[in-house]
């Protein structure tokens, strides 16, 4: 005989140690601290960890102090902010479209923002640096707007995703045309930009992101409860008073505000919006969109900060784009998390279907297989047989035996 399926207690007992309560904050803090110390200490010149606090707070005027305060600290802050924005935007898109593959790279948003920044560079248009975020937002709105228009203004989540992949491919083709038109120097700049890079970023790049974050943060607070309702489906969301089509458009607008300024400064850092939401769900599968949104931002910051360390040091003195490392590590890790989450849901469904139902007060359980034993007194009086059975009058609760 085959063993019975595991019950809910057995399924809970198989939970990995990393998914225990309290493990997620501890792991995130440890990874973030290790990545931050490595980002500030390692490089040319090397700065011992015990000198970092003095170099940052005391205004060290040596070469090591200037490198830490003027180059490495703004780069670290930019990695944290960019990763948090991309992780939150990824969860907003996935929940609004109810698809774990809905990422900025597949909806034309990132490609449109990159096109808006790369076009003036190739066409030799001299524009101030403050206009670049506006160009990126315009390109992101163009990509997202084309996706929604081609998909019927977001009436179907699956149609939005498929159409977004086609729009992203068309915008990437336009980028390739621009790269053919560019000279050798501009081509190298565009190539590094399209892969996503934090190289040579300063405090001016960091301060340029704050106005957009002040707009996006309140919108995320308002959007998070609506995302929890949209997970039920369009019909159920409409029944609860949420207009699904308008909510989907608003979610895409919030994602554009989060993605476009980051893309203008760092380029399209790939697949952070795919990995971070899956990490948030894997550690706490029973939570809602509000908690997932917070942890998606945290894991996005951890992913970009951790990926920037090998991007800067793996092939030193040559720096590799951070987007290459996030794509190299993020795609297989995200797929593994999706498979693990699917197996967990399957075990829960199996345990729930084989669970013994709780007894209802006043109703006697009947053994399976054999018929219910007949009462001896009823058998003698002829009331227990099939032919002579009469319905017993129901008591006040409708389940009591007649006396």
C-alpha positions as a LaTeX table, in Angstrom:
\begin{tabular}{lrrr}
\hline
Residue & $x$ (\AA) & $y$ (\AA) & $z$ (\AA) \\
\hline
Unk1 & 0.00 & 0.00 & 0.00 \\
Unk2 & 1.21 & 3.50 & $-0.79$ \\
Unk3 & 1.82 & 5.93 & 2.01 \\
Unk4 & $-0.90$ & 8.54 & 2.60 \\
Unk5 & $-0.23$ & 12.09 & 1.44 \\
Unk6 & 1.43 & 14.35 & 4.00 \\
Unk7 & $-0.83$ & 16.45 & 6.13 \\
Unk8 & $-0.55$ & 20.18 & 6.76 \\
Unk9 & 1.77 & 19.65 & 9.74 \\
Unk10 & 4.16 & 17.59 & 7.64 \\
Unk11 & 4.15 & 20.22 & 4.91 \\
Unk12 & 4.98 & 22.91 & 7.44 \\
Unk13 & 7.75 & 20.73 & 8.89 \\
Unk14 & 9.42 & 20.53 & 5.47 \\
Unk15 & 9.76 & 24.32 & 5.21 \\
Unk16 & 13.41 & 25.24 & 4.67 \\
Unk17 & 15.25 & 26.99 & 7.45 \\
Unk18 & 15.65 & 30.11 & 5.30 \\
Unk19 & 11.86 & 30.51 & 5.21 \\
Unk20 & 11.47 & 30.42 & 8.99 \\
Unk21 & 9.96 & 33.50 & 10.62 \\
Unk22 & 12.62 & 36.14 & 11.13 \\
Unk23 & 15.03 & 34.64 & 8.59 \\
Unk24 & 14.18 & 37.11 & 5.83 \\
Unk25 & 15.13 & 40.31 & 7.75 \\
Unk26 & 18.31 & 38.71 & 9.08 \\
Unk27 & 19.44 & 37.48 & 5.68 \\
Unk28 & 18.64 & 40.80 & 4.00 \\
Unk29 & 20.56 & 42.79 & 6.62 \\
Unk30 & 23.59 & 40.48 & 6.45 \\
Unk31 & 23.75 & 40.53 & 2.64 \\
Unk32 & 23.26 & 44.27 & 2.51 \\
Unk33 & 25.92 & 44.93 & 5.16 \\
Unk34 & 28.48 & 42.64 & 3.51 \\
Unk35 & 27.82 & 44.13 & 0.08 \\
Unk36 & 28.04 & 47.70 & 1.38 \\
Unk37 & 31.33 & 47.08 & 3.20 \\
Unk38 & 32.82 & 45.40 & 0.12 \\
Unk39 & 31.62 & 48.24 & $-2.13$ \\
Unk40 & 33.21 & 50.89 & 0.08 \\
Unk41 & 36.40 & 49.05 & 1.01 \\
Unk42 & 37.56 & 47.11 & $-2.05$ \\
Unk43 & 39.09 & 48.68 & $-5.11$ \\
Unk44 & 41.95 & 51.04 & $-5.90$ \\
Unk45 & 42.84 & 52.15 & $-3.30$ \\
Unk46 & 41.77 & 49.58 & $-0.71$ \\
Unk47 & 40.31 & 51.11 & 2.44 \\
Unk48 & 40.18 & 48.96 & 5.60 \\
Unk49 & 36.67 & 48.64 & 7.04 \\
Unk50 & 37.67 & 50.27 & 10.34 \\
Unk51 & 38.61 & 53.47 & 8.48 \\
Unk52 & 35.33 & 53.80 & 6.59 \\
Unk53 & 33.44 & 55.61 & 9.33 \\
Unk54 & 36.22 & 58.14 & 9.76 \\
Unk55 & 36.54 & 58.68 & 6.01 \\
Unk56 & 32.81 & 59.35 & 5.66 \\
Unk57 & 32.07 & 61.34 & 8.80 \\
Unk58 & 35.32 & 63.20 & 9.50 \\
Unk59 & 35.94 & 64.47 & 5.97 \\
Unk60 & 39.21 & 62.65 & 5.31 \\
Unk61 & 41.18 & 64.68 & 2.73 \\
Unk62 & 43.51 & 61.86 & 1.71 \\
Unk63 & 43.13 & 60.07 & $-1.59$ \\
Unk64 & 41.35 & 57.16 & 0.07 \\
Unk65 & 38.92 & 59.48 & 1.86 \\
Unk66 & 38.08 & 61.42 & $-1.30$ \\
Unk67 & 37.53 & 58.22 & $-3.30$ \\
Unk68 & 35.19 & 56.86 & $-0.61$ \\
Unk69 & 33.14 & 60.01 & $-0.06$ \\
Unk70 & 32.96 & 61.32 & $-3.64$ \\
Unk71 & 32.80 & 58.10 & $-5.69$ \\
Unk72 & 31.96 & 54.99 & $-3.69$ \\
Unk73 & 29.34 & 56.37 & $-1.29$ \\
Unk74 & 27.18 & 58.01 & $-4.01$ \\
Unk75 & 27.53 & 54.86 & $-6.10$ \\
Unk76 & 26.34 & 52.75 & $-3.17$ \\
Unk77 & 23.40 & 55.08 & $-2.47$ \\
Unk78 & 22.45 & 55.05 & $-6.15$ \\
Unk79 & 22.57 & 51.23 & $-6.21$ \\
Unk80 & 20.24 & 51.08 & $-3.19$ \\
Unk81 & 17.75 & 53.58 & $-4.61$ \\
Unk82 & 17.79 & 52.11 & $-8.12$ \\
Unk83 & 17.35 & 48.56 & $-6.86$ \\
Unk84 & 14.47 & 49.54 & $-4.56$ \\
Unk85 & 12.67 & 51.36 & $-7.40$ \\
Unk86 & 13.10 & 48.49 & $-9.85$ \\
Unk87 & 12.03 & 45.86 & $-7.30$ \\
Unk88 & 8.89 & 47.79 & $-6.35$ \\
Unk89 & 8.03 & 48.45 & $-10.00$ \\
Unk90 & 8.40 & 44.76 & $-10.81$ \\
Unk91 & 5.92 & 43.75 & $-8.12$ \\
Unk92 & 3.44 & 46.43 & $-9.20$ \\
Unk93 & 3.49 & 45.12 & $-12.77$ \\
Unk94 & 3.27 & 41.45 & $-11.78$ \\
Unk95 & 0.36 & 41.99 & $-9.43$ \\
Unk96 & $-1.53$ & 44.33 & $-11.75$ \\
Unk97 & $-1.21$ & 41.91 & $-14.69$ \\
Unk98 & $-1.44$ & 38.76 & $-12.52$ \\
Unk99 & 1.57 & 37.28 & $-14.28$ \\
Unk100 & 4.95 & 36.45 & $-12.64$ \\
Unk101 & 6.72 & 37.17 & $-15.93$ \\
Unk102 & 5.49 & 40.77 & $-16.21$ \\
Unk103 & 8.75 & 42.70 & $-15.91$ \\
Unk104 & 9.74 & 46.17 & $-17.21$ \\
Unk105 & 11.94 & 44.58 & $-19.88$ \\
Unk106 & 8.94 & 42.83 & $-21.46$ \\
Unk107 & 6.48 & 45.74 & $-21.47$ \\
Unk108 & 8.39 & 48.29 & $-23.53$ \\
Unk109 & 8.96 & 50.56 & $-20.52$ \\
Unk110 & 12.72 & 50.04 & $-20.12$ \\
Unk111 & 13.36 & 49.98 & $-23.87$ \\
Unk112 & 11.38 & 53.19 & $-24.37$ \\
Unk113 & 13.28 & 54.97 & $-21.60$ \\
Unk114 & 16.60 & 53.83 & $-23.05$ \\
Unk115 & 15.55 & 55.03 & $-26.50$ \\
Unk116 & 14.62 & 58.46 & $-25.12$ \\
Unk117 & 18.08 & 58.89 & $-23.58$ \\
Unk118 & 20.14 & 57.37 & $-26.42$ \\
Unk119 & 18.50 & 59.26 & $-29.31$ \\
Unk120 & 19.80 & 62.76 & $-28.41$ \\
Unk121 & 23.28 & 61.34 & $-27.86$ \\
Unk122 & 23.44 & 59.79 & $-31.32$ \\
Unk123 & 21.81 & 62.76 & $-33.03$ \\
Unk124 & 24.31 & 65.13 & $-31.37$ \\
Unk125 & 21.66 & 67.19 & $-29.59$ \\
Unk126 & 23.17 & 69.24 & $-26.77$ \\
Unk127 & 20.72 & 69.04 & $-23.87$ \\
Unk128 & 21.28 & 69.78 & $-20.17$ \\
Unk129 & 21.60 & 66.86 & $-17.80$ \\
Unk130 & 18.41 & 67.86 & $-15.98$ \\
Unk131 & 16.39 & 67.07 & $-19.11$ \\
Unk132 & 17.54 & 63.44 & $-19.32$ \\
Unk133 & 15.00 & 62.14 & $-16.77$ \\
Unk134 & 12.26 & 63.87 & $-18.75$ \\
Unk135 & 13.44 & 62.22 & $-21.96$ \\
Unk136 & 13.54 & 58.86 & $-20.20$ \\
Unk137 & 10.03 & 59.34 & $-18.83$ \\
Unk138 & 8.81 & 60.37 & $-22.28$ \\
Unk139 & 10.32 & 57.25 & $-23.82$ \\
Unk140 & 8.91 & 55.03 & $-21.07$ \\
Unk141 & 5.45 & 56.57 & $-21.52$ \\
Unk142 & 5.79 & 56.00 & $-25.26$ \\
Unk143 & 6.66 & 52.32 & $-24.79$ \\
Unk144 & 4.01 & 51.69 & $-22.16$ \\
Unk145 & 1.38 & 53.67 & $-24.10$ \\
Unk146 & 2.02 & 51.71 & $-27.29$ \\
Unk147 & 1.71 & 48.49 & $-25.32$ \\
Unk148 & $-1.63$ & 49.49 & $-23.80$ \\
Unk149 & $-3.04$ & 50.85 & $-27.05$ \\
Unk150 & $-2.09$ & 47.73 & $-28.97$ \\
Unk151 & $-3.52$ & 45.54 & $-26.21$ \\
Unk152 & $-6.87$ & 47.38 & $-26.08$ \\
Unk153 & $-6.06$ & 49.69 & $-23.16$ \\
Unk154 & $-5.24$ & 46.85 & $-20.81$ \\
Unk155 & $-8.49$ & 44.92 & $-21.01$ \\
Unk156 & $-6.69$ & 41.57 & $-20.83$ \\
Unk157 & $-3.56$ & 41.03 & $-18.68$ \\
Unk158 & $-2.24$ & 38.31 & $-20.98$ \\
Unk159 & $-2.73$ & 40.54 & $-24.03$ \\
Unk160 & $-0.81$ & 43.34 & $-22.33$ \\
Unk161 & 2.15 & 41.05 & $-21.64$ \\
Unk162 & 2.32 & 39.57 & $-25.14$ \\
Unk163 & 1.89 & 42.94 & $-26.80$ \\
Unk164 & 4.51 & 44.45 & $-24.51$ \\
Unk165 & 7.07 & 41.89 & $-25.63$ \\
Unk166 & 6.40 & 42.85 & $-29.27$ \\
Unk167 & 6.66 & 46.58 & $-28.50$ \\
Unk168 & 9.91 & 46.03 & $-26.58$ \\
Unk169 & 11.36 & 44.16 & $-29.56$ \\
Unk170 & 10.40 & 47.02 & $-31.90$ \\
Unk171 & 11.98 & 49.63 & $-29.61$ \\
Unk172 & 15.14 & 47.56 & $-29.32$ \\
Unk173 & 15.29 & 47.43 & $-33.12$ \\
Unk174 & 15.13 & 51.23 & $-33.15$ \\
Unk175 & 18.01 & 51.28 & $-30.69$ \\
Unk176 & 20.03 & 49.04 & $-32.99$ \\
Unk177 & 19.43 & 51.49 & $-35.86$ \\
Unk178 & 20.75 & 54.31 & $-33.68$ \\
Unk179 & 23.80 & 52.26 & $-32.79$ \\
Unk180 & 24.54 & 51.75 & $-36.48$ \\
Unk181 & 24.37 & 55.52 & $-37.00$ \\
Unk182 & 26.64 & 56.33 & $-34.05$ \\
Unk183 & 30.40 & 56.82 & $-34.24$ \\
Unk184 & 32.87 & 54.67 & $-32.31$ \\
Unk185 & 32.92 & 56.77 & $-29.12$ \\
Unk186 & 29.15 & 57.16 & $-28.93$ \\
Unk187 & 28.75 & 53.47 & $-29.69$ \\
Unk188 & 30.80 & 52.49 & $-26.66$ \\
Unk189 & 28.83 & 54.86 & $-24.45$ \\
Unk190 & 25.49 & 53.58 & $-25.72$ \\
Unk191 & 26.57 & 49.95 & $-25.38$ \\
Unk192 & 27.56 & 50.38 & $-21.73$ \\
Unk193 & 24.45 & 52.40 & $-21.03$ \\
Unk194 & 22.09 & 49.81 & $-22.53$ \\
Unk195 & 23.53 & 47.12 & $-20.27$ \\
Unk196 & 23.08 & 49.26 & $-17.16$ \\
Unk197 & 26.08 & 50.75 & $-15.38$ \\
Unk198 & 26.81 & 52.63 & $-12.15$ \\
Unk199 & 30.27 & 53.72 & $-13.26$ \\
Unk200 & 31.33 & 57.35 & $-12.70$ \\
Unk201 & 28.13 & 58.32 & $-10.93$ \\
Unk202 & 28.25 & 61.23 & $-8.48$ \\
Unk203 & 26.03 & 62.96 & $-5.93$ \\
Unk204 & 24.39 & 64.98 & $-8.72$ \\
Unk205 & 22.97 & 61.76 & $-10.19$ \\
Unk206 & 21.64 & 60.73 & $-6.80$ \\
Unk207 & 19.96 & 64.07 & $-6.05$ \\
Unk208 & 18.26 & 64.01 & $-9.46$ \\
Unk209 & 16.20 & 61.00 & $-8.38$ \\
Unk210 & 14.61 & 62.46 & $-5.23$ \\
Unk211 & 11.88 & 64.59 & $-6.89$ \\
Unk212 & 10.58 & 61.54 & $-8.73$ \\
Unk213 & 10.69 & 59.41 & $-5.59$ \\
Unk214 & 8.63 & 62.01 & $-3.74$ \\
Unk215 & 5.95 & 61.54 & $-6.41$ \\
Unk216 & 6.16 & 57.73 & $-6.58$ \\
Unk217 & 6.21 & 56.96 & $-2.83$ \\
Unk218 & 2.68 & 58.27 & $-2.01$ \\
Unk219 & 1.36 & 56.63 & $-5.18$ \\
Unk220 & 2.75 & 53.28 & $-4.03$ \\
Unk221 & 1.07 & 53.66 & $-0.63$ \\
Unk222 & $-2.29$ & 54.21 & $-2.33$ \\
Unk223 & $-1.71$ & 51.52 & $-4.95$ \\
Unk224 & $-0.70$ & 48.65 & $-2.66$ \\
Unk225 & $-4.18$ & 47.80 & $-1.24$ \\
Unk226 & $-5.67$ & 47.95 & $-4.75$ \\
Unk227 & $-3.11$ & 45.40 & $-5.95$ \\
Unk228 & $-4.35$ & 42.96 & $-3.32$ \\
Unk229 & $-7.88$ & 43.28 & $-4.73$ \\
Unk230 & $-6.74$ & 42.91 & $-8.35$ \\
Unk231 & $-5.16$ & 39.56 & $-7.57$ \\
Unk232 & $-8.71$ & 38.17 & $-7.31$ \\
Unk233 & $-9.37$ & 38.80 & $-11.00$ \\
Unk234 & $-11.11$ & 41.52 & $-12.96$ \\
Unk235 & $-14.68$ & 40.33 & $-12.26$ \\
Unk236 & $-14.17$ & 40.01 & $-8.51$ \\
Unk237 & $-12.33$ & 43.33 & $-8.39$ \\
Unk238 & $-15.23$ & 45.01 & $-10.22$ \\
Unk239 & $-17.63$ & 43.45 & $-7.72$ \\
Unk240 & $-15.60$ & 44.96 & $-4.87$ \\
Unk241 & $-15.70$ & 48.41 & $-6.43$ \\
Unk242 & $-12.29$ & 48.49 & $-8.16$ \\
Unk243 & $-12.30$ & 49.36 & $-11.85$ \\
Unk244 & $-9.74$ & 46.89 & $-13.11$ \\
Unk245 & $-8.90$ & 48.65 & $-16.36$ \\
Unk246 & $-8.26$ & 52.02 & $-14.72$ \\
Unk247 & $-6.32$ & 50.37 & $-11.90$ \\
Unk248 & $-4.11$ & 48.61 & $-14.46$ \\
Unk249 & $-3.42$ & 51.90 & $-16.22$ \\
Unk250 & $-2.58$ & 53.56 & $-12.90$ \\
Unk251 & $-0.24$ & 50.69 & $-11.99$ \\
Unk252 & 1.60 & 51.08 & $-15.28$ \\
Unk253 & 1.89 & 54.85 & $-14.70$ \\
Unk254 & 3.41 & 54.27 & $-11.25$ \\
Unk255 & 5.84 & 51.74 & $-12.72$ \\
Unk256 & 6.87 & 54.30 & $-15.35$ \\
Unk257 & 7.58 & 56.93 & $-12.68$ \\
Unk258 & 9.72 & 54.40 & $-10.79$ \\
Unk259 & 11.62 & 52.99 & $-13.76$ \\
Unk260 & 12.23 & 55.99 & $-16.03$ \\
Unk261 & 14.41 & 58.16 & $-13.72$ \\
Unk262 & 16.53 & 55.14 & $-12.78$ \\
Unk263 & 16.94 & 54.22 & $-16.43$ \\
Unk264 & 17.93 & 57.79 & $-17.25$ \\
Unk265 & 20.80 & 57.65 & $-14.73$ \\
Unk266 & 21.88 & 53.99 & $-14.72$ \\
Unk267 & 20.47 & 52.53 & $-17.90$ \\
Unk268 & 18.11 & 49.55 & $-17.99$ \\
Unk269 & 19.45 & 47.36 & $-15.16$ \\
Unk270 & 17.96 & 44.07 & $-16.30$ \\
Unk271 & 15.80 & 41.55 & $-14.43$ \\
Unk272 & 15.90 & 43.14 & $-10.99$ \\
Unk273 & 12.14 & 43.66 & $-11.28$ \\
Unk274 & 11.82 & 39.93 & $-11.99$ \\
Unk275 & 13.98 & 38.57 & $-9.17$ \\
Unk276 & 13.02 & 40.84 & $-6.26$ \\
Unk277 & 9.23 & 40.09 & $-6.23$ \\
Unk278 & 9.87 & 36.34 & $-6.41$ \\
Unk279 & 12.25 & 36.55 & $-3.46$ \\
Unk280 & 9.63 & 38.46 & $-1.47$ \\
Unk281 & 6.97 & 35.84 & $-2.25$ \\
Unk282 & 9.27 & 32.87 & $-1.61$ \\
Unk283 & 10.19 & 34.01 & 1.90 \\
Unk284 & 6.59 & 34.85 & 2.87 \\
Unk285 & 4.12 & 33.15 & 0.50 \\
Unk286 & 1.11 & 33.83 & 2.71 \\
Unk287 & 1.53 & 37.60 & 2.85 \\
Unk288 & $-0.33$ & 40.15 & 0.76 \\
Unk289 & 0.71 & 42.71 & $-1.81$ \\
Unk290 & 1.42 & 45.38 & 0.82 \\
Unk291 & 4.11 & 43.36 & 2.57 \\
Unk292 & 5.44 & 41.95 & $-0.70$ \\
Unk293 & 5.85 & 45.49 & $-2.01$ \\
Unk294 & 8.08 & 46.48 & 0.90 \\
Unk295 & 10.23 & 43.38 & 0.66 \\
Unk296 & 10.47 & 43.64 & $-3.13$ \\
Unk297 & 12.05 & 47.06 & $-2.68$ \\
Unk298 & 14.45 & 45.64 & $-0.08$ \\
Unk299 & 15.50 & 42.67 & $-2.22$ \\
Unk300 & 15.88 & 44.90 & $-5.26$ \\
Unk301 & 18.31 & 47.09 & $-3.32$ \\
Unk302 & 20.21 & 44.00 & $-2.12$ \\
Unk303 & 20.40 & 42.56 & $-5.66$ \\
Unk304 & 21.83 & 45.70 & $-7.29$ \\
Unk305 & 24.25 & 46.39 & $-4.42$ \\
Unk306 & 25.54 & 42.81 & $-4.42$ \\
Unk307 & 25.83 & 42.70 & $-8.23$ \\
Unk308 & 27.80 & 45.95 & $-8.35$ \\
Unk309 & 30.68 & 44.43 & $-6.36$ \\
Unk310 & 31.70 & 41.84 & $-9.01$ \\
Unk311 & 30.85 & 44.35 & $-11.73$ \\
Unk312 & 33.53 & 46.64 & $-10.34$ \\
Unk313 & 36.12 & 44.08 & $-9.27$ \\
Unk314 & 35.80 & 40.90 & $-11.35$ \\
Unk315 & 37.79 & 42.19 & $-14.35$ \\
Unk316 & 39.63 & 45.06 & $-12.62$ \\
Unk317 & 40.81 & 47.57 & $-13.70$ \\
Unk318 & 38.06 & 47.22 & $-16.36$ \\
Unk319 & 34.52 & 47.63 & $-15.02$ \\
Unk320 & 31.72 & 45.47 & $-16.37$ \\
Unk321 & 28.10 & 46.73 & $-16.51$ \\
Unk322 & 26.07 & 45.88 & $-13.43$ \\
Unk323 & 23.10 & 44.96 & $-15.65$ \\
Unk324 & 25.07 & 42.05 & $-17.09$ \\
Unk325 & 25.52 & 40.59 & $-13.60$ \\
Unk326 & 21.91 & 41.11 & $-12.55$ \\
Unk327 & 20.73 & 39.34 & $-15.72$ \\
Unk328 & 23.32 & 36.56 & $-15.36$ \\
Unk329 & 22.33 & 35.79 & $-11.77$ \\
Unk330 & 18.75 & 37.05 & $-11.65$ \\
Unk331 & 17.18 & 34.96 & $-14.42$ \\
Unk332 & 18.20 & 31.47 & $-13.16$ \\
Unk333 & 17.53 & 32.45 & $-9.55$ \\
Unk334 & 14.06 & 33.78 & $-10.43$ \\
Unk335 & 13.19 & 30.64 & $-12.40$ \\
Unk336 & 14.31 & 28.45 & $-9.49$ \\
Unk337 & 12.17 & 30.50 & $-7.09$ \\
Unk338 & 9.15 & 30.13 & $-9.40$ \\
Unk339 & 9.61 & 26.34 & $-9.51$ \\
Unk340 & 10.01 & 26.16 & $-5.75$ \\
Unk341 & 6.90 & 28.27 & $-5.21$ \\
Unk342 & 4.91 & 26.04 & $-7.57$ \\
Unk343 & 5.93 & 22.88 & $-5.70$ \\
Unk344 & 5.01 & 24.50 & $-2.38$ \\
Unk345 & 1.54 & 25.42 & $-3.67$ \\
Unk346 & 1.07 & 21.90 & $-5.01$ \\
Unk347 & 1.95 & 20.35 & $-1.63$ \\
Unk348 & $-0.44$ & 22.70 & 0.11 \\
Unk349 & $-3.22$ & 21.85 & $-2.31$ \\
Unk350 & $-2.58$ & 18.10 & $-1.81$ \\
Unk351 & $-2.55$ & 18.48 & 1.96 \\
Unk352 & $-5.75$ & 20.52 & 1.89 \\
Unk353 & $-7.60$ & 18.01 & $-0.32$ \\
Unk354 & $-6.69$ & 15.02 & 1.88 \\
Unk355 & $-7.36$ & 16.68 & 5.21 \\
Unk356 & $-10.08$ & 15.08 & 7.39 \\
Unk357 & $-13.00$ & 17.47 & 7.78 \\
Unk358 & $-13.83$ & 18.65 & 11.25 \\
Unk359 & $-16.86$ & 16.94 & 12.87 \\
Unk360 & $-20.10$ & 18.88 & 12.86 \\
Unk361 & $-21.78$ & 19.08 & 16.26 \\
Unk362 & $-24.82$ & 16.83 & 16.50 \\
Unk363 & $-23.97$ & 14.66 & 13.46 \\
Unk364 & $-22.55$ & 11.17 & 13.95 \\
Unk365 & $-19.70$ & 10.14 & 11.65 \\
Unk366 & $-20.31$ & 7.17 & 9.33 \\
Unk367 & $-17.36$ & 4.83 & 8.71 \\
Unk368 & $-16.24$ & 4.65 & 5.09 \\
Unk369 & $-16.62$ & 1.40 & 3.13 \\
Unk370 & $-19.31$ & $-0.33$ & 5.21 \\
Unk371 & $-22.80$ & 0.84 & 5.85 \\
Unk372 & $-23.71$ & 2.52 & 9.08 \\
Unk373 & $-24.53$ & 0.08 & 11.92 \\
Unk374 & $-28.23$ & $-0.13$ & 12.58 \\
Unk375 & $-29.60$ & 0.52 & 16.01 \\
Unk376 & $-30.63$ & $-2.73$ & 17.72 \\
Unk377 & $-33.86$ & $-1.34$ & 19.12 \\
Unk378 & $-34.85$ & 0.04 & 15.71 \\
Unk379 & $-34.08$ & $-3.32$ & 14.05 \\
Unk380 & $-36.36$ & $-5.18$ & 16.45 \\
Unk381 & $-39.21$ & $-2.76$ & 15.87 \\
Unk382 & $-38.82$ & $-2.95$ & 12.11 \\
Unk383 & $-37.98$ & 0.73 & 11.80 \\
Unk384 & $-34.34$ & 0.20 & 10.85 \\
Unk385 & $-34.80$ & $-1.64$ & 7.52 \\
Unk386 & $-34.88$ & 0.06 & 4.20 \\
Unk387 & $-38.57$ & $-0.61$ & 3.62 \\
Unk388 & $-39.83$ & 0.25 & 7.07 \\
Unk389 & $-37.72$ & 3.32 & 7.69 \\
Unk390 & $-39.62$ & 6.45 & 8.50 \\
Unk391 & $-38.11$ & 9.93 & 8.69 \\
Unk392 & $-37.50$ & 10.99 & 12.23 \\
Unk393 & $-38.92$ & 14.34 & 13.23 \\
Unk394 & $-36.23$ & 16.98 & 13.42 \\
Unk395 & $-35.46$ & 18.68 & 16.67 \\
Unk396 & $-34.76$ & 22.36 & 17.17 \\
Unk397 & $-31.41$ & 22.09 & 15.34 \\
Unk398 & $-32.62$ & 19.64 & 12.67 \\
Unk399 & $-29.96$ & 17.06 & 13.59 \\
Unk400 & $-31.14$ & 15.53 & 16.85 \\
Unk401 & $-32.56$ & 11.98 & 16.93 \\
Unk402 & $-36.23$ & 11.55 & 17.71 \\
Unk403 & $-36.84$ & 10.13 & 21.09 \\
\hline
\end{tabular}
